[in-house]
């Protein structure tokens, strides 16, 4: 095999691994419950996102961006792209960002009708993607 082909093969193999991020930016020792209005539910790869407007003191809202699993994994867990819709009033449990910005890692959501949607990865109660935690 030529050096050029070997180099191309190594780049092709390494690219997907480099494309995924660590979960270190989320504080998985803390849980935060947010109640607000869904601004958007983005059913996109590599991760779905829930955009949530949470009312605060004085009537001002804070816009939160919450990262979920991939649509493929969510579908296998019973989710659909229509599971959450803009305008829905929900309560969401997250692991917040360590830097204090309004964002986090999704754990569960309670819909207005009381239905609870979760991610199977969180059923163990242990942090995900942390060496020695699982």
The first five atom37 places (N, CA, C, CB, O) and aatype in JSON, in Angstrom:
{
  "aatype": [20, 20, 20, 20, 20, 20, 20, 20, 20, 20, 20, 20, 20, 20, 20, 20, 20, 20, 20, 20, 20, 20, 20, 20, 20, 20, 20, 20, 20, 20, 20, 20, 20, 20, 20, 20, 20, 20, 20, 20, 20, 20, 20, 20, 20, 20, 20, 20, 20, 20, 20, 20, 20, 20, 20, 20, 20, 20, 20, 20, 20, 20, 20, 20, 20, 20, 20, 20, 20, 20, 20, 20, 20, 20, 20, 20, 20, 20, 20, 20, 20, 20, 20, 20, 20, 20, 20, 20, 20, 20, 20, 20, 20, 20, 20, 20, 20, 20, 20, 20, 20, 20, 20, 20, 20, 20, 20, 20, 20, 20, 20, 20, 20, 20, 20, 20, 20, 20, 20, 20, 20, 20, 20, 20, 20, 20, 20, 20, 20, 20, 20, 20, 20, 20],
  "atom_mask": [
    [1, 1, 1, 1, 1],
    [1, 1, 1, 1, 1],
    [1, 1, 1, 1, 1],
    [1, 1, 1, 1, 1],
    [1, 1, 1, 1, 1],
    [1, 1, 1, 1, 1],
    [1, 1, 1, 1, 1],
    [1, 1, 1, 1, 1],
    [1, 1, 1, 1, 1],
    [1, 1, 1, 1, 1],
    [1, 1, 1, 1, 1],
    [1, 1, 1, 1, 1],
    [1, 1, 1, 1, 1],
    [1, 1, 1, 1, 1],
    [1, 1, 1, 1, 1],
    [1, 1, 1, 1, 1],
    [1, 1, 1, 1, 1],
    [1, 1, 1, 1, 1],
    [1, 1, 1, 1, 1],
    [1, 1, 1, 1, 1],
    [1, 1, 1, 1, 1],
    [1, 1, 1, 1, 1],
    [1, 1, 1, 1, 1],
    [1, 1, 1, 1, 1],
    [1, 1, 1, 1, 1],
    [1, 1, 1, 1, 1],
    [1, 1, 1, 1, 1],
    [1, 1, 1, 1, 1],
    [1, 1, 1, 1, 1],
    [1, 1, 1, 1, 1],
    [1, 1, 1, 1, 1],
    [1, 1, 1, 1, 1],
    [1, 1, 1, 1, 1],
    [1, 1, 1, 1, 1],
    [1, 1, 1, 1, 1],
    [1, 1, 1, 1, 1],
    [1, 1, 1, 1, 1],
    [1, 1, 1, 1, 1],
    [1, 1, 1, 1, 1],
    [1, 1, 1, 1, 1],
    [1, 1, 1, 1, 1],
    [1, 1, 1, 1, 1],
    [1, 1, 1, 1, 1],
    [1, 1, 1, 1, 1],
    [1, 1, 1, 1, 1],
    [1, 1, 1, 1, 1],
    [1, 1, 1, 1, 1],
    [1, 1, 1, 1, 1],
    [1, 1, 1, 1, 1],
    [1, 1, 1, 1, 1],
    [1, 1, 1, 1, 1],
    [1, 1, 1, 1, 1],
    [1, 1, 1, 1, 1],
    [1, 1, 1, 1, 1],
    [1, 1, 1, 1, 1],
    [1, 1, 1, 1, 1],
    [1, 1, 1, 1, 1],
    [1, 1, 1, 1, 1],
    [1, 1, 1, 1, 1],
    [1, 1, 1, 1, 1],
    [1, 1, 1, 1, 1],
    [1, 1, 1, 1, 1],
    [1, 1, 1, 1, 1],
    [1, 1, 1, 1, 1],
    [1, 1, 1, 1, 1],
    [1, 1, 1, 1, 1],
    [1, 1, 1, 1, 1],
    [1, 1, 1, 1, 1],
    [1, 1, 1, 1, 1],
    [1, 1, 1, 1, 1],
    [1, 1, 1, 1, 1],
    [1, 1, 1, 1, 1],
    [1, 1, 1, 1, 1],
    [1, 1, 1, 1, 1],
    [1, 1, 1, 1, 1],
    [1, 1, 1, 1, 1],
    [1, 1, 1, 1, 1],
    [1, 1, 1, 1, 1],
    [1, 1, 1, 1, 1],
    [1, 1, 1, 1, 1],
    [1, 1, 1, 1, 1],
    [1, 1, 1, 1, 1],
    [1, 1, 1, 1, 1],
    [1, 1, 1, 1, 1],
    [1, 1, 1, 1, 1],
    [1, 1, 1, 1, 1],
    [1, 1, 1, 1, 1],
    [1, 1, 1, 1, 1],
    [1, 1, 1, 1, 1],
    [1, 1, 1, 1, 1],
    [1, 1, 1, 1, 1],
    [1, 1, 1, 1, 1],
    [1, 1, 1, 1, 1],
    [1, 1, 1, 1, 1],
    [1, 1, 1, 1, 1],
    [1, 1, 1, 1, 1],
    [1, 1, 1, 1, 1],
    [1, 1, 1, 1, 1],
    [1, 1, 1, 1, 1],
    [1, 1, 1, 1, 1],
    [1, 1, 1, 1, 1],
    [1, 1, 1, 1, 1],
    [1, 1, 1, 1, 1],
    [1, 1, 1, 1, 1],
    [1, 1, 1, 1, 1],
    [1, 1, 1, 1, 1],
    [1, 1, 1, 1, 1],
    [1, 1, 1, 1, 1],
    [1, 1, 1, 1, 1],
    [1, 1, 1, 1, 1],
    [1, 1, 1, 1, 1],
    [1, 1, 1, 1, 1],
    [1, 1, 1, 1, 1],
    [1, 1, 1, 1, 1],
    [1, 1, 1, 1, 1],
    [1, 1, 1, 1, 1],
    [1, 1, 1, 1, 1],
    [1, 1, 1, 1, 1],
    [1, 1, 1, 1, 1],
    [1, 1, 1, 1, 1],
    [1, 1, 1, 1, 1],
    [1, 1, 1, 1, 1],
    [1, 1, 1, 1, 1],
    [1, 1, 1, 1, 1],
    [1, 1, 1, 1, 1],
    [1, 1, 1, 1, 1],
    [1, 1, 1, 1, 1],
    [1, 1, 1, 1, 1],
    [1, 1, 1, 1, 1],
    [1, 1, 1, 1, 1],
    [1, 1, 1, 1, 1],
    [1, 1, 1, 1, 1],
    [1, 1, 1, 1, 1],
    [1, 1, 1, 1, 1]
  ],
  "atom_positions": [
    [[0.86, -1.17, 0.0], [0.0, 0.0, 0.0], [0.9, 1.23, 0.0], [-0.98, 0.0, 1.23], [1.88, 1.31, 0.74]],
    [[0.55, 2.19, -0.84], [1.36, 3.4, -0.92], [1.15, 4.26, 0.32], [1.02, 4.2, -2.18], [0.15, 4.13, 1.02]],
    [[2.1, 5.14, 0.58], [2.0, 6.04, 1.74], [0.77, 6.95, 1.63], [3.28, 6.89, 1.87], [0.09, 7.22, 2.62]],
    [[0.5, 7.42, 0.42], [-0.65, 8.31, 0.23], [-1.96, 7.58, 0.57], [-0.68, 8.84, -1.22], [-2.84, 8.16, 1.21]],
    [[-2.09, 6.33, 0.13], [-3.31, 5.58, 0.42], [-3.42, 5.28, 1.91], [-3.34, 4.26, -0.39], [-4.5, 5.34, 2.49]],
    [[-2.29, 4.95, 2.52], [-2.29, 4.69, 3.96], [-2.69, 5.95, 4.73], [-0.9, 4.2, 4.42], [-3.48, 5.88, 5.67]],
    [[-2.15, 7.08, 4.33], [-2.5, 8.34, 5.0], [-3.99, 8.66, 4.83], [-1.64, 9.5, 4.44], [-4.65, 9.08, 5.78]],
    [[-4.5, 8.45, 3.63], [-5.92, 8.71, 3.38], [-6.8, 7.78, 4.21], [-6.25, 8.54, 1.89], [-7.83, 8.19, 4.73]],
    [[-6.39, 6.53, 4.33], [-7.13, 5.57, 5.14], [-7.14, 5.98, 6.61], [-6.54, 4.17, 4.98], [-8.18, 5.93, 7.27]],
    [[-6.01, 6.39, 7.12], [-5.92, 6.82, 8.52], [-6.78, 8.05, 8.79], [-4.47, 7.1, 8.9], [-7.43, 8.14, 9.84]],
    [[-6.79, 8.99, 7.87], [-7.62, 10.19, 8.02], [-9.09, 9.8, 8.01], [-7.31, 11.22, 6.9], [-9.87, 10.32, 8.81]],
    [[-9.48, 8.91, 7.12], [-10.88, 8.48, 7.03], [-11.33, 7.77, 8.3], [-11.07, 7.57, 5.82], [-12.47, 7.94, 8.74]],
    [[-10.46, 6.98, 8.87], [-10.8, 6.25, 10.1], [-10.88, 7.2, 11.28], [-9.78, 5.15, 10.37], [-11.76, 7.04, 12.13]],
    [[-9.99, 8.17, 11.36], [-9.92, 9.07, 12.51], [-10.99, 10.15, 12.49], [-8.56, 9.72, 12.57], [-11.38, 10.64, 13.56]],
    [[-11.48, 10.54, 11.34], [-12.42, 11.65, 11.24], [-13.69, 11.46, 12.07], [-12.81, 11.85, 9.79], [-14.06, 12.39, 12.8]],
    [[-14.37, 10.31, 12.02], [-15.58, 10.17, 12.84], [-15.29, 10.27, 14.34], [-16.25, 8.84, 12.54], [-16.09, 10.84, 15.08]],
    [[-14.19, 9.73, 14.79], [-13.86, 9.8, 16.21], [-13.61, 11.23, 16.65], [-12.63, 8.94, 16.51], [-13.99, 11.62, 17.75]],
    [[-12.99, 12.01, 15.81], [-12.71, 13.4, 16.15], [-13.96, 14.25, 16.1], [-11.66, 13.96, 15.21], [-14.0, 15.33, 16.7]],
    [[-14.98, 13.79, 15.41], [-16.2, 14.57, 15.24], [-17.09, 14.56, 16.47], [-16.96, 14.05, 14.07], [-17.97, 15.42, 16.59]],
    [[-16.89, 13.64, 17.37], [-17.75, 13.58, 18.55], [-17.05, 14.24, 19.73], [-18.11, 12.13, 18.89], [-15.83, 14.15, 19.86]],
    [[-17.82, 14.89, 20.57], [-17.24, 15.65, 21.66], [-17.32, 14.91, 22.98], [-17.92, 16.99, 21.79], [-18.04, 13.92, 23.11]],
    [[-16.59, 15.4, 23.94], [-16.63, 14.9, 25.29], [-17.87, 15.45, 26.0], [-15.34, 15.28, 26.06], [-18.47, 16.41, 25.53]],
    [[-18.23, 14.84, 27.1], [-19.33, 15.33, 27.91], [-18.81, 16.11, 29.11], [-20.21, 14.18, 28.37], [-19.58, 16.43, 30.03]],
    [[-17.52, 16.43, 29.12], [-16.9, 17.12, 30.24], [-17.46, 18.52, 30.44], [-15.4, 17.2, 30.04], [-17.36, 19.07, 31.54]],
    [[-18.05, 19.12, 29.43], [-18.58, 20.48, 29.57], [-19.84, 20.52, 30.42], [-18.87, 21.06, 28.2], [-20.27, 21.6, 30.85]],
    [[-20.44, 19.35, 30.68], [-21.65, 19.27, 31.49], [-21.29, 18.83, 32.9], [-22.67, 18.29, 30.86], [-20.47, 17.93, 33.09]],
    [[-21.91, 19.46, 33.89], [-21.68, 19.07, 35.28], [-22.67, 17.96, 35.62], [-21.84, 20.29, 36.24], [-23.81, 18.22, 36.02]],
    [[-22.22, 16.71, 35.48], [-23.1, 15.57, 35.68], [-23.29, 15.23, 37.16], [-22.56, 14.37, 34.95], [-23.96, 14.25, 37.48]],
    [[-22.72, 16.03, 38.04], [-22.97, 15.86, 39.48], [-24.16, 16.72, 39.91], [-21.72, 16.22, 40.3], [-24.64, 16.58, 41.04]],
    [[-24.63, 17.6, 39.02], [-25.75, 18.5, 39.34], [-26.9, 18.26, 38.4], [-25.31, 19.97, 39.26], [-26.72, 17.96, 37.22]],
    [[-28.1, 18.39, 38.94], [-29.32, 18.33, 38.12], [-30.07, 19.62, 38.35], [-30.21, 17.08, 38.48], [-30.14, 20.15, 39.46]],
    [[-30.64, 20.11, 37.27], [-31.39, 21.36, 37.3], [-32.72, 21.1, 36.6], [-30.59, 22.53, 36.63], [-32.74, 20.5, 35.53]],
    [[-33.82, 21.56, 37.19], [-35.13, 21.41, 36.57], [-35.57, 22.78, 36.06], [-36.19, 20.83, 37.59], [-35.61, 23.76, 36.81]],
    [[-35.88, 22.83, 34.77], [-36.3, 24.07, 34.12], [-37.74, 23.92, 33.65], [-35.37, 24.42, 32.92], [-38.1, 22.9, 33.06]],
    [[-38.56, 24.93, 33.91], [-39.93, 24.92, 33.38], [-40.06, 26.08, 32.42], [-41.0, 25.01, 34.53], [-39.76, 27.22, 32.77]],
    [[-40.49, 25.78, 31.21], [-40.6, 26.84, 30.22], [-41.36, 26.41, 28.99], [-39.24, 27.3, 29.83], [-42.02, 25.37, 28.96]],
    [[-41.26, 27.25, 27.98], [-41.96, 27.05, 26.71], [-40.95, 26.63, 25.64], [-42.72, 28.34, 26.27], [-39.9, 27.26, 25.49]],
    [[-41.28, 25.57, 24.92], [-40.4, 25.09, 23.85], [-40.39, 26.11, 22.73], [-40.86, 23.7, 23.33], [-41.43, 26.42, 22.15]],
    [[-39.2, 26.63, 22.42], [-39.03, 27.54, 21.29], [-38.78, 26.75, 20.01], [-37.87, 28.53, 21.56], [-39.23, 27.14, 18.93]],
    [[-38.05, 25.64, 20.13], [-37.74, 24.79, 18.98], [-37.28, 23.43, 19.46], [-36.66, 25.44, 18.08], [-36.7, 23.3, 20.53]],
    [[-37.56, 22.41, 18.64], [-37.03, 21.07, 18.87], [-36.36, 20.68, 17.57], [-38.17, 20.03, 19.3], [-37.02, 20.42, 16.57]],
    [[-35.03, 20.65, 17.6], [-34.24, 20.41, 16.39], [-33.87, 18.93, 16.32], [-32.97, 21.29, 16.36], [-33.05, 18.45, 17.1]],
    [[-34.47, 18.23, 15.39], [-34.25, 16.79, 15.19], [-33.13, 16.64, 14.18], [-35.57, 16.07, 14.7], [-33.37, 16.31, 13.02]],
    [[-31.9, 16.88, 14.63], [-30.75, 16.93, 13.72], [-29.62, 16.04, 14.22], [-30.25, 18.38, 13.57], [-29.52, 15.75, 15.41]],
    [[-28.79, 15.6, 13.29], [-27.58, 14.84, 13.64], [-26.42, 15.8, 13.79], [-27.27, 13.77, 12.57], [-26.4, 16.81, 13.09]],
    [[-25.47, 15.57, 14.65], [-25.32, 14.34, 15.43], [-26.12, 14.32, 16.72], [-23.88, 14.13, 15.75], [-26.23, 13.27, 17.35]],
    [[-26.71, 15.45, 17.14], [-27.51, 15.5, 18.36], [-28.76, 16.34, 18.13], [-26.69, 16.07, 19.53], [-28.72, 17.35, 17.43]],
    [[-29.85, 15.9, 18.72], [-31.07, 16.72, 18.73], [-30.88, 17.81, 19.78], [-32.35, 15.86, 19.03], [-30.12, 17.63, 20.73]],
    [[-31.57, 18.93, 19.62], [-31.5, 20.03, 20.58], [-32.9, 20.51, 20.9], [-30.64, 21.2, 20.04], [-33.77, 20.59, 20.04]],
    [[-33.08, 20.84, 22.17], [-34.32, 21.43, 22.65], [-33.99, 22.87, 23.04], [-34.93, 20.62, 23.85], [-33.14, 23.1, 23.89]],
    [[-34.67, 23.81, 22.43], [-34.5, 25.23, 22.74], [-35.67, 25.62, 23.63], [-34.43, 26.13, 21.44], [-36.83, 25.48, 23.23]],
    [[-35.38, 26.13, 24.83], [-36.41, 26.37, 25.83], [-36.31, 27.8, 26.36], [-36.28, 25.37, 26.98], [-35.23, 28.26, 26.74]],
    [[-37.44, 28.49, 26.38], [-37.52, 29.83, 26.97], [-38.08, 29.69, 28.38], [-38.41, 30.8, 26.11], [-39.21, 29.27, 28.58]],
    [[-37.24, 30.06, 29.36], [-37.59, 29.92, 30.77], [-37.82, 31.29, 31.37], [-36.48, 29.15, 31.55], [-36.92, 32.13, 31.38]],
    [[-39.05, 31.54, 31.88], [-39.32, 32.86, 32.46], [-38.52, 33.06, 33.75], [-40.82, 33.01, 32.74], [-38.29, 32.13, 34.53]],
    [[-38.1, 34.31, 33.95], [-37.34, 34.65, 35.14], [-38.0, 35.79, 35.89], [-35.91, 35.03, 34.77], [-39.13, 36.19, 35.59]],
    [[-37.28, 36.3, 36.86], [-37.78, 37.42, 37.65], [-37.99, 38.64, 36.76], [-36.82, 37.76, 38.81], [-37.2, 38.91, 35.86]],
    [[-39.06, 39.37, 37.01], [-39.32, 40.59, 36.25], [-39.9, 40.34, 34.87], [-38.08, 41.36, 36.11], [-40.03, 41.28, 34.08]],
    [[-40.26, 39.09, 34.56], [-40.9, 38.81, 33.28], [-39.95, 38.51, 32.13], [-41.74, 39.95, 32.91], [-40.4, 38.08, 31.06]],
    [[-38.65, 38.73, 32.31], [-37.68, 38.43, 31.25], [-37.46, 36.92, 31.17], [-36.34, 39.17, 31.49], [-37.43, 36.23, 32.2]],
    [[-37.29, 36.4, 29.96], [-37.02, 34.98, 29.77], [-35.56, 34.76, 29.45], [-37.9, 34.41, 28.66], [-34.89, 35.62, 28.88]],
    [[-35.07, 33.57, 29.82], [-33.73, 33.14, 29.44], [-33.88, 32.0, 28.46], [-32.88, 32.7, 30.69], [-34.66, 31.07, 28.69]],
    [[-33.14, 32.05, 27.36], [-33.19, 31.02, 26.32], [-32.14, 29.97, 26.62], [-32.98, 31.64, 24.9], [-30.94, 30.27, 26.68]],
    [[-32.57, 28.72, 26.82], [-31.68, 27.6, 27.12], [-31.57, 26.69, 25.91], [-32.19, 26.82, 28.35], [-32.55, 26.44, 25.21]],
    [[-30.36, 26.18, 25.66], [-30.11, 25.22, 24.6], [-29.7, 23.9, 25.25], [-29.0, 25.73, 23.61], [-28.68, 23.83, 25.94]],
    [[-30.5, 22.87, 25.03], [-30.34, 21.6, 25.73], [-30.03, 20.5, 24.71], [-31.6, 21.25, 26.55], [-30.79, 20.28, 23.76]],
    [[-28.92, 19.83, 24.93], [-28.45, 18.79, 24.01], [-29.03, 17.43, 24.38], [-26.93, 18.73, 24.0], [-29.01, 17.03, 25.54]],
    [[-29.55, 16.73, 23.37], [-30.07, 15.39, 23.54], [-29.2, 14.4, 22.78], [-31.53, 15.3, 23.07], [-28.17, 14.77, 22.22]],
    [[-29.62, 13.16, 22.77], [-28.96, 12.11, 22.03], [-29.22, 12.31, 20.53], [-29.45, 10.72, 22.49], [-29.87, 13.28, 20.14]],
    [[-28.72, 11.41, 19.72], [-28.95, 11.5, 18.28], [-30.37, 11.07, 17.94], [-27.93, 10.63, 17.51], [-30.97, 10.29, 18.68]],
    [[-30.93, 11.57, 16.84], [-32.26, 11.12, 16.43], [-32.37, 9.6, 16.28], [-32.63, 11.78, 15.12], [-33.41, 9.02, 16.59]],
    [[-31.3, 8.95, 15.8], [-31.34, 7.48, 15.68], [-31.55, 6.83, 17.03], [-30.05, 6.96, 15.03], [-32.41, 5.95, 17.17]],
    [[-30.78, 7.24, 18.02], [-30.92, 6.66, 19.36], [-32.27, 7.03, 19.99], [-29.78, 7.13, 20.27], [-32.9, 6.19, 20.63]],
    [[-32.69, 8.27, 19.81], [-33.99, 8.68, 20.36], [-35.13, 7.87, 19.75], [-34.22, 10.18, 20.12], [-36.05, 7.46, 20.45]],
    [[-35.07, 7.62, 18.44], [-36.1, 6.83, 17.76], [-36.17, 5.42, 18.34], [-35.82, 6.76, 16.24], [-37.26, 4.89, 18.56]],
    [[-35.01, 4.82, 18.59], [-34.98, 3.47, 19.18], [-35.56, 3.46, 20.59], [-33.54, 2.95, 19.22], [-35.98, 2.41, 21.09]],
    [[-35.59, 4.62, 21.24], [-36.14, 4.72, 22.59], [-37.6, 5.16, 22.58], [-35.31, 5.69, 23.42], [-38.18, 5.41, 23.64]],
    [[-38.2, 5.25, 21.38], [-39.62, 5.57, 21.28], [-39.94, 7.02, 20.97], [-40.28, 5.2, 22.53], [-41.11, 7.38, 20.86]],
    [[-38.93, 7.84, 20.82], [-39.16, 9.25, 20.48], [-39.53, 9.38, 19.01], [-37.9, 10.1, 20.8], [-39.25, 8.51, 18.19]],
    [[-40.18, 10.5, 18.69], [-40.45, 10.9, 17.3], [-40.08, 12.37, 17.17], [-41.97, 10.65, 16.92], [-39.97, 13.09, 18.16]],
    [[-39.9, 12.81, 15.94], [-39.55, 14.22, 15.73], [-40.66, 15.15, 16.21], [-39.27, 14.49, 14.26], [-40.44, 16.34, 16.4]],
    [[-41.85, 14.59, 16.41], [-43.0, 15.38, 16.89], [-43.27, 15.17, 18.38], [-44.25, 15.01, 16.1], [-44.3, 15.63, 18.89]],
    [[-42.38, 14.49, 19.09], [-42.6, 14.23, 20.52], [-42.7, 15.52, 21.32], [-41.46, 13.36, 21.08], [-43.45, 15.61, 22.29]],
    [[-41.93, 16.52, 20.91], [-41.96, 17.83, 21.55], [-42.16, 18.86, 20.44], [-40.63, 18.12, 22.37], [-41.51, 18.8, 19.4]],
    [[-43.07, 19.81, 20.68], [-43.37, 20.8, 19.64], [-43.2, 22.22, 20.18], [-44.8, 20.6, 19.11], [-43.41, 22.46, 21.37]],
    [[-42.83, 23.16, 19.3], [-42.77, 24.56, 19.73], [-44.11, 24.98, 20.34], [-42.41, 25.48, 18.53], [-45.18, 24.65, 19.83]],
    [[-44.02, 25.7, 21.45], [-45.21, 26.14, 22.15], [-45.58, 25.25, 23.33], [-46.34, 26.2, 21.21], [-46.34, 25.68, 24.2]],
    [[-45.05, 24.01, 23.36], [-45.33, 23.12, 24.49], [-44.75, 23.71, 25.78], [-44.73, 21.71, 24.24], [-43.66, 24.28, 25.78]],
    [[-45.51, 23.57, 26.86], [-45.03, 23.96, 28.19], [-44.5, 22.68, 28.83], [-46.18, 24.64, 29.07], [-45.24, 21.7, 28.99]],
    [[-43.22, 22.68, 29.2], [-42.57, 21.46, 29.71], [-41.7, 21.76, 30.92], [-41.73, 20.82, 28.61], [-41.33, 22.91, 31.18]],
    [[-41.39, 20.7, 31.66], [-40.39, 20.75, 32.72], [-39.27, 19.81, 32.29], [-40.98, 20.35, 34.13], [-39.52, 18.64, 32.02]],
    [[-38.06, 20.32, 32.22], [-36.93, 19.55, 31.72], [-35.86, 19.43, 32.81], [-36.33, 20.2, 30.45], [-35.51, 20.42, 33.45]],
    [[-35.36, 18.22, 33.01], [-34.25, 17.99, 33.93], [-32.98, 17.86, 33.11], [-34.49, 16.72, 34.82], [-32.92, 17.08, 32.16]],
    [[-31.97, 18.64, 33.49], [-30.7, 18.65, 32.74], [-29.52, 18.57, 33.7], [-30.59, 19.93, 31.86], [-29.66, 18.78, 34.91]],
    [[-28.36, 18.28, 33.13], [-27.08, 18.51, 33.78], [-26.59, 19.82, 33.15], [-26.04, 17.29, 33.57], [-26.33, 19.87, 31.95]],
    [[-26.45, 20.88, 33.96], [-26.1, 22.18, 33.38], [-24.66, 22.24, 32.88], [-26.31, 23.27, 34.41], [-23.81, 21.43, 33.24]],
    [[-24.42, 23.23, 32.03], [-23.06, 23.5, 31.57], [-22.2, 23.95, 32.75], [-23.05, 24.58, 30.44], [-22.68, 24.66, 33.63]],
    [[-20.95, 23.53, 32.76], [-20.03, 23.92, 33.84], [-19.72, 25.41, 33.82], [-18.74, 23.12, 33.73], [-19.43, 26.0, 34.86]],
    [[-19.77, 26.03, 32.63], [-19.38, 27.45, 32.52], [-20.49, 28.41, 32.93], [-18.96, 27.75, 31.1], [-20.3, 29.63, 32.88]],
    [[-21.65, 27.89, 33.33], [-22.73, 28.75, 33.81], [-23.63, 29.32, 32.74], [-22.17, 29.85, 34.58], [-24.63, 29.97, 33.06]],
    [[-23.3, 29.1, 31.47], [-24.17, 29.58, 30.4], [-25.47, 28.77, 30.39], [-23.45, 29.49, 29.02], [-25.5, 27.65, 30.9]],
    [[-26.53, 29.32, 29.81], [-27.84, 28.64, 29.83], [-27.91, 27.49, 28.81], [-28.95, 29.64, 29.54], [-28.39, 27.66, 27.69]],
    [[-27.45, 26.36, 29.23], [-27.47, 25.17, 28.39], [-27.19, 23.96, 29.24], [-26.45, 25.28, 27.25], [-26.79, 24.07, 30.4]],
    [[-27.39, 22.78, 28.65], [-27.12, 21.58, 29.42], [-27.38, 20.32, 28.64], [-27.94, 21.57, 30.65], [-27.74, 20.33, 27.46]],
    [[-27.18, 19.22, 29.34], [-27.36, 17.88, 28.81], [-28.7, 17.33, 29.3], [-26.19, 16.94, 29.22], [-28.95, 17.28, 30.5]],
    [[-29.54, 16.94, 28.38], [-30.89, 16.46, 28.67], [-30.87, 15.18, 29.51], [-31.65, 16.21, 27.37], [-30.07, 14.28, 29.27]],
    [[-31.77, 15.12, 30.5], [-32.01, 13.89, 31.27], [-33.43, 13.4, 31.08], [-31.73, 14.13, 32.77], [-33.65, 12.23, 30.78]],
    [[-34.42, 14.31, 31.24], [-35.83, 13.92, 31.14], [-36.69, 15.15, 30.91], [-36.3, 13.16, 32.41], [-36.27, 16.28, 31.2]],
    [[-37.89, 14.92, 30.39], [-38.86, 16.0, 30.21], [-40.23, 15.51, 30.65], [-38.9, 16.49, 28.72], [-40.61, 14.37, 30.38]],
    [[-40.97, 16.39, 31.32], [-42.36, 16.11, 31.67], [-43.2, 17.04, 30.8], [-42.64, 16.33, 33.22], [-43.09, 18.26, 30.88]],
    [[-44.05, 16.43, 29.97], [-44.92, 17.19, 29.08], [-46.13, 17.71, 29.85], [-45.38, 16.33, 27.88], [-46.38, 17.29, 30.98]],
    [[-46.85, 18.63, 29.25], [-48.02, 19.25, 29.9], [-49.06, 18.21, 30.33], [-48.66, 20.27, 28.97], [-49.75, 18.42, 31.32]],
    [[-49.18, 17.1, 29.58], [-50.16, 16.06, 29.92], [-49.64, 15.07, 30.97], [-50.56, 15.3, 28.66], [-50.33, 14.11, 31.31]],
    [[-48.41, 15.31, 31.48], [-47.84, 14.46, 32.51], [-46.96, 13.34, 31.98], [-48.93, 13.88, 33.31], [-46.3, 12.65, 32.76]],
    [[-46.94, 13.15, 30.66], [-46.11, 12.11, 30.07], [-44.64, 12.46, 30.29], [-46.42, 11.94, 28.55], [-44.25, 13.62, 30.15]],
    [[-43.83, 11.45, 30.64], [-42.4, 11.66, 30.88], [-41.62, 10.98, 29.77], [-41.98, 11.1, 32.27], [-41.83, 9.81, 29.47]],
    [[-40.7, 11.73, 29.15], [-39.79, 11.19, 28.16], [-38.38, 11.28, 28.73], [-39.9, 11.96, 26.79], [-37.97, 12.31, 29.28]],
    [[-37.64, 10.18, 28.6], [-36.28, 10.15, 29.12], [-35.34, 9.62, 28.05], [-36.19, 9.27, 30.39], [-35.75, 9.31, 26.93]],
    [[-34.08, 9.55, 28.42], [-33.09, 8.86, 27.6], [-32.61, 7.67, 28.4], [-31.9, 9.8, 27.21], [-32.3, 7.79, 29.59]],
    [[-32.55, 6.52, 27.77], [-32.16, 5.29, 28.45], [-30.78, 5.4, 29.1], [-32.17, 4.13, 27.47], [-30.52, 4.73, 30.1]],
    [[-29.91, 6.22, 28.55], [-28.56, 6.36, 29.09], [-28.56, 6.84, 30.53], [-27.74, 7.31, 28.23], [-27.59, 6.61, 31.26]],
    [[-29.62, 7.5, 30.96], [-29.65, 8.09, 32.3], [-30.34, 7.2, 33.33], [-30.33, 9.42, 32.25], [-30.44, 7.58, 34.49]],
    [[-30.82, 6.02, 32.91], [-31.53, 5.16, 33.85], [-30.61, 4.58, 34.92], [-32.2, 4.05, 33.11], [-31.09, 4.17, 35.97]],
    [[-29.3, 4.53, 34.67], [-28.38, 3.99, 35.66], [-28.13, 4.98, 36.79], [-27.05, 3.62, 34.99], [-27.71, 4.58, 37.88]],
    [[-28.4, 6.26, 36.55], [-28.14, 7.28, 37.55], [-26.68, 7.66, 37.64], [-28.61, 6.81, 38.88], [-26.29, 8.45, 38.5]],
    [[-25.85, 7.1, 36.76], [-24.42, 7.38, 36.76], [-24.07, 8.31, 35.6], [-23.6, 6.07, 36.67], [-24.77, 8.31, 34.58]],
    [[-23.01, 9.11, 35.74], [-22.59, 9.96, 34.63], [-22.28, 9.12, 33.39], [-21.36, 10.8, 35.02], [-21.81, 7.99, 33.5]],
    [[-22.54, 9.69, 32.22], [-22.24, 8.98, 30.99], [-20.91, 9.45, 30.43], [-23.35, 9.19, 29.95], [-20.49, 10.58, 30.65]],
    [[-20.25, 8.56, 29.72], [-19.01, 8.86, 29.03], [-17.92, 9.37, 29.99], [-19.26, 9.89, 27.94], [-17.11, 10.21, 29.62]],
    [[-17.92, 8.84, 31.21], [-16.9, 9.21, 32.19], [-16.2, 7.92, 32.59], [-17.51, 9.97, 33.44], [-16.85, 7.02, 33.13]],
    [[-14.88, 7.81, 32.35], [-14.18, 6.56, 32.68], [-14.39, 6.15, 34.14], [-12.68, 6.72, 32.41], [-14.27, 6.96, 35.05]],
    [[-14.73, 4.88, 34.33], [-14.9, 4.32, 35.66], [-16.26, 4.58, 36.29], [-13.86, 4.85, 36.54], [-16.54, 4.07, 37.37]],
    [[-17.11, 5.37, 35.64], [-18.4, 5.7, 36.22], [-19.46, 4.65, 35.91], [-18.86, 7.06, 35.73], [-20.44, 4.52, 36.66]],
    [[-19.29, 3.91, 34.82], [-20.34, 2.96, 34.42], [-19.96, 1.56, 34.78], [-20.61, 3.04, 32.94], [-20.72, 0.63, 34.51]]
  ]
}
